[in-house]
Amino acid sequence: MKLLLDENLSRRLVPFLQHDFPASSQVVLEGLESGSDTDVWNHAKKHGFVIVTRDADFQELSLVWGPPHK
């Protein structure tokens, strides 16, 4: 499983996750720092990421669009 950390989680966490979750990243590292939640959602879906966040925005998106692919 690959994790994609939202902007509200530090990219400094990524190296600590690599052992258990290889290929994980953070939105800034993926070039999405100015992207909308929809951009992040679509990027995660396209590249097989599971989104990790501290806000409710993605939960609300999942209620509208259904759960993400993972």
HUUR-V732564 format. One line per field, one symbol per residue. ss: DSSP state (H for helix, E for strand, L for the rest). psi: psi as a letter, one per 40 degrees, with the letter a starting at -180 (. if undefined). A space follows every 10 residues. Layout:
ss: ???
psi: ???
This chain:
ss: LEEEELLLLL HHHHHHHLLL LLLLEELLLL LLLLLLHHHH HHHHHHHLEE EELLLLHHHH HHHHHLLLLL
psi: hhihhidehh eeddddeddd gieiaiddde ffdeiidddd ddddddefih hhieiedddd ddddeiiie.
